[in-house]
């Protein structure tokens, strides 16, 4: 019973991407699998450089969050 409750609970933490371009402020939860796909040893700063916003901004900052994840936002995406 206890394991089922843990499985139903939301994840407690992760990363959120925020567009810091003037006038935007879009944010979205980040799938860490995209970062891990880049290979071992790639720093998060290098992953930040691959994120883009639909506003045209290339200034995306990754921040930790705890508790309930922010909603997914398709305006922030990984540019390969």
N, CA, C and O atoms as a GROMACS GRO file, in nm:
protein
  320
    1UNK      N    1   0.082  -0.118   0.000
    1UNK     CA    2   0.000   0.000   0.000
    1UNK      C    3   0.087   0.126   0.000
    1UNK      O    4   0.058   0.221  -0.072
    2UNK      N    5   0.194   0.125   0.081
    2UNK     CA    6   0.282   0.239   0.091
    2UNK      C    7   0.354   0.266  -0.041
    2UNK      O    8   0.374   0.381  -0.079
    3UNK      N    9   0.394   0.158  -0.113
    3UNK     CA   10   0.462   0.173  -0.241
    3UNK      C   11   0.370   0.234  -0.345
    3UNK      O   12   0.414   0.314  -0.427
    4UNK      N   13   0.242   0.198  -0.343
    4UNK     CA   14   0.147   0.254  -0.438
    4UNK      C   15   0.130   0.403  -0.416
    4UNK      O   16   0.115   0.479  -0.512
    5UNK      N   17   0.133   0.448  -0.292
    5UNK     CA   18   0.121   0.590  -0.261
    5UNK      C   19   0.243   0.666  -0.312
    5UNK      O   20   0.230   0.777  -0.364
    6UNK      N   21   0.361   0.605  -0.297
    6UNK     CA   22   0.482   0.670  -0.347
    6UNK      C   23   0.480   0.680  -0.499
    6UNK      O   24   0.523   0.781  -0.555
    7UNK      N   25   0.431   0.578  -0.566
    7UNK     CA   26   0.426   0.578  -0.712
    7UNK      C   27   0.329   0.683  -0.764
    7UNK      O   28   0.351   0.739  -0.871
    8UNK      N   29   0.223   0.712  -0.690
    8UNK     CA   30   0.123   0.808  -0.734
    8UNK      C   31   0.164   0.952  -0.703
    8UNK      O   32   0.110   1.046  -0.761
    9UNK      N   33   0.258   0.969  -0.610
    9UNK     CA   34   0.300   1.104  -0.571
    9UNK      C   35   0.386   1.165  -0.681
    9UNK      O   36   0.461   1.094  -0.748
   10UNK      N   37   0.377   1.298  -0.701
   10UNK     CA   38   0.460   1.363  -0.802
   10UNK      C   39   0.606   1.361  -0.761
   10UNK      O   40   0.638   1.352  -0.642
   11UNK      N   41   0.695   1.370  -0.858
   11UNK     CA   42   0.837   1.375  -0.829
   11UNK      C   43   0.868   1.498  -0.746
   11UNK      O   44   0.804   1.602  -0.763
   12UNK      N   45   0.963   1.486  -0.658
   12UNK     CA   46   0.997   1.597  -0.571
   12UNK      C   47   1.125   1.663  -0.620
   12UNK      O   48   1.232   1.640  -0.562
   13UNK      N   49   1.118   1.741  -0.721
   13UNK     CA   50   1.233   1.817  -0.766
   13UNK      C   51   1.276   1.785  -0.908
   13UNK      O   52   1.235   1.685  -0.967
   14UNK      N   53   1.358   1.872  -0.961
   14UNK     CA   54   1.407   1.858  -1.097
   14UNK      C   55   1.460   1.992  -1.145
   14UNK      O   56   1.504   2.075  -1.065
   15UNK      N   57   1.455   2.013  -1.274
   15UNK     CA   58   1.501   2.139  -1.332
   15UNK      C   59   1.389   2.205  -1.410
   15UNK      O   60   1.306   2.138  -1.472
   16UNK      N   61   1.387   2.337  -1.406
   16UNK     CA   62   1.293   2.415  -1.485
   16UNK      C   63   1.376   2.510  -1.571
   16UNK      O   64   1.474   2.568  -1.524
   17UNK      N   65   1.336   2.526  -1.696
   17UNK     CA   66   1.401   2.619  -1.788
   17UNK      C   67   1.319   2.746  -1.791
   17UNK      O   68   1.197   2.742  -1.809
   18UNK      N   69   1.386   2.861  -1.773
   18UNK     CA   70   1.318   2.990  -1.778
   18UNK      C   71   1.384   3.078  -1.883
   18UNK      O   72   1.506   3.092  -1.886
   19UNK      N   73   1.302   3.137  -1.968
   19UNK     CA   74   1.352   3.232  -2.067
   19UNK      C   75   1.374   3.364  -1.994
   19UNK      O   76   1.282   3.418  -1.933
   20UNK      N   77   1.496   3.416  -2.001
   20UNK     CA   78   1.526   3.541  -1.933
   20UNK      C   79   1.539   3.657  -2.032
   20UNK      O   80   1.596   3.761  -2.000
   21UNK      N   81   1.486   3.638  -2.153
   21UNK     CA   82   1.482   3.747  -2.250
   21UNK      C   83   1.383   3.852  -2.201
   21UNK      O   84   1.282   3.819  -2.140
   22UNK      N   85   1.412   3.978  -2.229
   22UNK     CA   86   1.327   4.088  -2.184
   22UNK      C   87   1.185   4.070  -2.236
   22UNK      O   88   1.163   4.053  -2.356
   23UNK      N   89   1.088   4.074  -2.145
   23UNK     CA   90   0.948   4.068  -2.183
   23UNK      C   91   0.890   3.929  -2.203
   23UNK      O   92   0.773   3.917  -2.239
   24UNK      N   93   0.967   3.824  -2.182
   24UNK     CA   94   0.914   3.690  -2.205
   24UNK      C   95   0.882   3.620  -2.073
   24UNK      O   96   0.768   3.627  -2.026
   25UNK      N   97   0.979   3.553  -2.013
   25UNK     CA   98   0.959   3.485  -1.886
   25UNK      C   99   0.894   3.349  -1.895
   25UNK      O  100   0.851   3.297  -1.792
   26UNK      N  101   0.884   3.289  -2.014
   26UNK     CA  102   0.826   3.154  -2.027
   26UNK      C  103   0.907   3.056  -1.945
   26UNK      O  104   1.028   3.072  -1.929
   27UNK      N  105   0.841   2.953  -1.893
   27UNK     CA  106   0.912   2.850  -1.816
   27UNK      C  107   0.850   2.715  -1.844
   27UNK      O  108   0.733   2.705  -1.881
   28UNK      N  109   0.931   2.611  -1.827
   28UNK     CA  110   0.885   2.475  -1.853
   28UNK      C  111   0.973   2.377  -1.777
   28UNK      O  112   1.092   2.401  -1.757
   29UNK      N  113   0.914   2.266  -1.738
   29UNK     CA  114   0.992   2.158  -1.678
   29UNK      C  115   1.086   2.103  -1.786
   29UNK      O  116   1.053   2.105  -1.904
   30UNK      N  117   1.202   2.055  -1.745
   30UNK     CA  118   1.302   2.004  -1.837
   30UNK      C  119   1.312   1.852  -1.823
   30UNK      O  120   1.318   1.799  -1.711
   31UNK      N  121   1.314   1.783  -1.935
   31UNK     CA  122   1.335   1.640  -1.935
   31UNK      C  123   1.485   1.616  -1.930
   31UNK      O  124   1.556   1.645  -2.027
   32UNK      N  125   1.534   1.565  -1.820
   32UNK     CA  126   1.677   1.545  -1.803
   32UNK      C  127   1.734   1.442  -1.899
   32UNK      O  128   1.855   1.437  -1.919
   33UNK      N  129   1.649   1.360  -1.959
   33UNK     CA  130   1.696   1.262  -2.058
   33UNK      C  131   1.759   1.334  -2.177
   33UNK      O  132   1.853   1.283  -2.238
   34UNK      N  133   1.708   1.453  -2.212
   34UNK     CA  134   1.766   1.530  -2.322
   34UNK      C  135   1.910   1.570  -2.290
   34UNK      O  136   1.996   1.568  -2.379
   35UNK      N  137   1.937   1.606  -2.166
   35UNK     CA  138   2.072   1.642  -2.124
   35UNK      C  139   2.161   1.520  -2.125
   35UNK      O  140   2.274   1.525  -2.175
   36UNK      N  141   2.111   1.409  -2.072
   36UNK     CA  142   2.190   1.287  -2.066
   36UNK      C  143   2.222   1.232  -2.205
   36UNK      O  144   2.324   1.166  -2.223
   37UNK      N  145   2.135   1.259  -2.302
   37UNK     CA  146   2.159   1.214  -2.440
   37UNK      C  147   2.283   1.279  -2.501
   37UNK      O  148   2.340   1.226  -2.596
   38UNK      N  149   2.326   1.393  -2.446
   38UNK     CA  150   2.443   1.462  -2.501
   38UNK      C  151   2.572   1.387  -2.470
   38UNK      O  152   2.675   1.412  -2.534
   39UNK      N  153   2.569   1.297  -2.374
   39UNK     CA  154   2.686   1.219  -2.340
   39UNK      C  155   2.735   1.248  -2.200
   39UNK      O  156   2.694   1.347  -2.139
   40UNK      N  157   2.822   1.163  -2.150
   40UNK     CA  158   2.872   1.179  -2.014
   40UNK      C  159   2.964   1.300  -2.002
   40UNK      O  160   3.040   1.330  -2.094
   41UNK      N  161   2.955   1.368  -1.891
   41UNK     CA  162   3.045   1.479  -1.863
   41UNK      C  163   3.007   1.612  -1.924
   41UNK      O  164   3.083   1.709  -1.909
   42UNK      N  165   2.894   1.623  -1.991
   42UNK     CA  166   2.854   1.751  -2.050
   42UNK      C  167   2.794   1.838  -1.939
   42UNK      O  168   2.695   1.799  -1.877
   43UNK      N  169   2.854   1.955  -1.912
   43UNK     CA  170   2.802   2.039  -1.804
   43UNK      C  171   2.664   2.097  -1.837
   43UNK      O  172   2.628   2.114  -1.954
   44UNK      N  173   2.589   2.127  -1.733
   44UNK     CA  174   2.456   2.185  -1.754
   44UNK      C  175   2.462   2.316  -1.832
   44UNK      O  176   2.370   2.346  -1.908
   45UNK      N  177   2.568   2.393  -1.816
   45UNK     CA  178   2.581   2.520  -1.888
   45UNK      C  179   2.582   2.497  -2.040
   45UNK      O  180   2.526   2.577  -2.115
   46UNK      N  181   2.644   2.388  -2.083
   46UNK     CA  182   2.644   2.354  -2.225
   46UNK      C  183   2.505   2.315  -2.271
   46UNK      O  184   2.467   2.343  -2.385
   47UNK      N  185   2.428   2.249  -2.184
   47UNK     CA  186   2.291   2.214  -2.217
   47UNK      C  187   2.204   2.339  -2.225
   47UNK      O  188   2.117   2.348  -2.312
   48UNK      N  189   2.226   2.436  -2.136
   48UNK     CA  190   2.152   2.564  -2.140
   48UNK      C  191   2.169   2.630  -2.276
   48UNK      O  192   2.074   2.687  -2.330
   49UNK      N  193   2.290   2.622  -2.332
   49UNK     CA  194   2.318   2.686  -2.460
   49UNK      C  195   2.240   2.623  -2.575
   49UNK      O  196   2.227   2.685  -2.680
   50UNK      N  197   2.188   2.502  -2.556
   50UNK     CA  198   2.111   2.434  -2.660
   50UNK      C  199   1.961   2.457  -2.648
   50UNK      O  200   1.884   2.408  -2.731
   51UNK      N  201   1.917   2.528  -2.545
   51UNK     CA  202   1.774   2.553  -2.527
   51UNK      C  203   1.735   2.683  -2.595
   51UNK      O  204   1.810   2.780  -2.594
   52UNK      N  205   1.616   2.684  -2.654
   52UNK     CA  206   1.564   2.801  -2.723
   52UNK      C  207   1.420   2.826  -2.680
   52UNK      O  208   1.352   2.736  -2.630
   53UNK      N  209   1.375   2.948  -2.698
   53UNK     CA  210   1.237   2.986  -2.668
   53UNK      C  211   1.169   3.029  -2.797
   53UNK      O  212   1.235   3.080  -2.888
   54UNK      N  213   1.040   3.008  -2.805
   54UNK     CA  214   0.964   3.046  -2.923
   54UNK      C  215   0.964   3.198  -2.946
   54UNK      O  216   0.937   3.243  -3.057
   55UNK      N  217   0.995   3.276  -2.842
   55UNK     CA  218   1.002   3.422  -2.858
   55UNK      C  219   1.126   3.462  -2.938
   55UNK      O  220   1.141   3.578  -2.975
   56UNK      N  221   1.214   3.365  -2.965
   56UNK     CA  222   1.338   3.392  -3.036
   56UNK      C  223   1.457   3.404  -2.942
   56UNK      O  224   1.571   3.416  -2.985
   57UNK      N  225   1.428   3.399  -2.813
   57UNK     CA  226   1.533   3.414  -2.713
   57UNK      C  227   1.624   3.293  -2.704
   57UNK      O  228   1.581   3.178  -2.718
   58UNK      N  229   1.751   3.322  -2.682
   58UNK     CA  230   1.850   3.216  -2.661
   58UNK      C  231   1.904   3.223  -2.519
   58UNK      O  232   2.002   3.155  -2.486
   59UNK      N  233   1.841   3.305  -2.436
   59UNK     CA  234   1.885   3.321  -2.298
   59UNK      C  235   1.794   3.240  -2.208
   59UNK      O  236   1.696   3.292  -2.153
   60UNK      N  237   1.827   3.113  -2.193
   60UNK     CA  238   1.749   3.022  -2.111
   60UNK      C  239   1.833   2.984  -1.990
   60UNK      O  240   1.949   2.945  -2.004
   61UNK      N  241   1.775   2.996  -1.873
   61UNK     CA  242   1.846   2.958  -1.750
   61UNK      C  243   1.778   2.837  -1.688
   61UNK      O  244   1.656   2.831  -1.677
   62UNK      N  245   1.860   2.740  -1.648
   62UNK     CA  246   1.809   2.622  -1.579
   62UNK      C  247   1.814   2.648  -1.429
   62UNK      O  248   1.916   2.693  -1.376
   63UNK      N  249   1.703   2.618  -1.361
   63UNK     CA  250   1.694   2.641  -1.217
   63UNK      C  251   1.635   2.517  -1.152
   63UNK      O  252   1.551   2.450  -1.211
   64UNK      N  253   1.678   2.486  -1.030
   64UNK     CA  254   1.617   2.373  -0.959
   64UNK      C  255   1.479   2.411  -0.906
   64UNK      O  256   1.453   2.528  -0.877
   65UNK      N  257   1.392   2.313  -0.895
   65UNK     CA  258   1.262   2.333  -0.831
   65UNK      C  259   1.235   2.214  -0.742
   65UNK      O  260   1.289   2.105  -0.762
   66UNK      N  261   1.153   2.237  -0.644
   66UNK     CA  262   1.116   2.130  -0.551
   66UNK      C  263   0.965   2.123  -0.544
   66UNK      O  264   0.896   2.224  -0.558
   67UNK      N  265   0.915   2.004  -0.523
   67UNK     CA  266   0.770   1.988  -0.509
   67UNK      C  267   0.702   1.963  -0.643
   67UNK      O  268   0.754   1.893  -0.729
   68UNK      N  269   0.586   2.021  -0.659
   68UNK     CA  270   0.502   2.002  -0.778
   68UNK      C  271   0.573   2.060  -0.902
   68UNK      O  272   0.615   2.175  -0.900
   69UNK      N  273   0.588   1.982  -1.009
   69UNK     CA  274   0.657   2.033  -1.127
   69UNK      C  275   0.576   2.141  -1.198
   69UNK      O  276   0.453   2.138  -1.194
   70UNK      N  277   0.645   2.235  -1.261
   70UNK     CA  278   0.573   2.336  -1.340
   70UNK      C  279   0.513   2.269  -1.463
   70UNK      O  280   0.559   2.162  -1.504
   71UNK      N  281   0.413   2.330  -1.523
   71UNK     CA  282   0.354   2.269  -1.642
   71UNK      C  283   0.452   2.269  -1.760
   71UNK      O  284   0.538   2.356  -1.770
   72UNK      N  285   0.436   2.171  -1.846
   72UNK     CA  286   0.518   2.166  -1.967
   72UNK      C  287   0.478   2.282  -2.057
   72UNK      O  288   0.360   2.314  -2.069
   73UNK      N  289   0.574   2.343  -2.120
   73UNK     CA  290   0.549   2.458  -2.207
   73UNK      C  291   0.624   2.434  -2.338
   73UNK      O  292   0.747   2.434  -2.340
   74UNK      N  293   0.551   2.414  -2.446
   74UNK     CA  294   0.619   2.385  -2.572
   74UNK      C  295   0.698   2.502  -2.630
   74UNK      O  296   0.767   2.485  -2.731
   75UNK      N  297   0.689   2.621  -2.569
   75UNK     CA  298   0.763   2.734  -2.622
   75UNK      C  299   0.913   2.724  -2.594
   75UNK      O  300   0.993   2.790  -2.660
   76UNK      N  301   0.952   2.641  -2.497
   76UNK     CA  302   1.094   2.620  -2.470
   76UNK      C  303   1.129   2.479  -2.519
   76UNK      O  304   1.066   2.381  -2.481
   77UNK      N  305   1.231   2.472  -2.603
   77UNK     CA  306   1.264   2.344  -2.665
   77UNK      C  307   1.415   2.330  -2.679
   77UNK      O  308   1.489   2.428  -2.669
   78UNK      N  309   1.459   2.208  -2.703
   78UNK     CA  310   1.601   2.180  -2.723
   78UNK      C  311   1.634   2.198  -2.870
   78UNK      O  312   1.572   2.138  -2.958
   79UNK      N  313   1.734   2.282  -2.896
   79UNK     CA  314   1.783   2.303  -3.032
   79UNK      C  315   1.905   2.215  -3.050
   79UNK      O  316   2.003   2.228  -2.976
   80UNK      N  317   1.899   2.126  -3.147
   80UNK     CA  318   2.010   2.030  -3.163
   80UNK      C  319   2.116   2.086  -3.242
   80UNK      O  320   2.217   2.020  -3.266
   0.00000   0.00000   0.00000
